[in-house]
Amino acid sequence: MSELVKRTIFGALFVGAVVAAILWRAHSFCGLFLVFTILAVDEFHRMVKSPIPLRIYSFLATMALWAMILCFAWSTRDGVNRVELGLIMGAAYFPIVAITLLDEIWNHSGRPLQNWGNFFISQFMIALPLATLCFLYFLNKWLLLALFVLIWVNDTGAYCVGSLTAKRKNGNHKMTPHISPKKSWEGLFGGVLFTILASFVLYRLGWFDAMALKKVSMFGALLFGLLVSIFATMGDLMESLMKRSLGVKDSGVFLPGHGGILDRFDSVLLAAPVLTFYCWICSFIAPML
């Protein structure tokens, strides 16, 4: 099987699984994306060669963090109140963090700052951003699906425009050659353009008729797309810088031809919390417009 065929088949299966989990029901979304989050966190610890106890603590912390965020996000639905349960999950999270820190004092690993730093990176730069997807889901599952569709459109638009402009006599203008040699400014602007056009189409289809965005004009939907394009690209570069610093090509081998979980969700790591915050801002501003 050729590399292109392998990438196409497994890429289609991955996209199908993500779309099906979002559209089917809340349990399928929560189950699949919790698994993705746990695998992404463990993938990071494997890359940085964290000791087994730290990986176990990160697993437990990720479970508690996800449960806490899920309860608070679920409470945004009318008639559903899970705030108390979320507070209980939050109370379980912080003892795990404390034990993780104290473990370095007890066991004398010789690299406490490195281990603590890797733990907090895995929690606040991987687990937490992926958990914020719950807020978008419970606002409107089509809003969450729009995020993924726009990320895929942004990647496709950037690749197509970047590849075409690279064929010019003088090539294209590299954006960060020391991090990602193939990324260009032309590709960035191409991705932004394609994403904004896709946002317009999704707006006309009613995908942005969510609780936080129902009173926001088409400009709000287009701004959603712009934010997706910018922060998805930044997330991609952030993960590329991390891999280059560690001297690895892919974060893992979860998806044949595509690399690991982090390689597939790098664009989400910054885009998800930013778009969640954007929707909250819209929910406050919309009633005043």
Buried (B, 14 or more C-beta within 10 A) or exposed (E): EEEEEBBEEBBEEBBEEBEEBBEEEBEBBBEBBBEBBBBBBBBBBBBBEBBEBBBBBBBBBBBBBBBBBBBBBBBBEEEEEBEEBBEBBBEBBEEBBEBBBEBBEEEEBEEBEBBBEBBBBBBEBBBBBBBBBBBBBBBBBBBBBBBBBBBBBBBBBBBBBBBEBBEEEEEBEBBEEEBBEBBBBBBBBBBBBBBBBBBEEBBEEEBBBBBBBEBBEEEBBBBBBBBBBBBBBBBBBBBBBBBEEEEBEBBBEBBEBBBBBBBBBBBBBBBBBBBBEBBBEBBEEBEEE
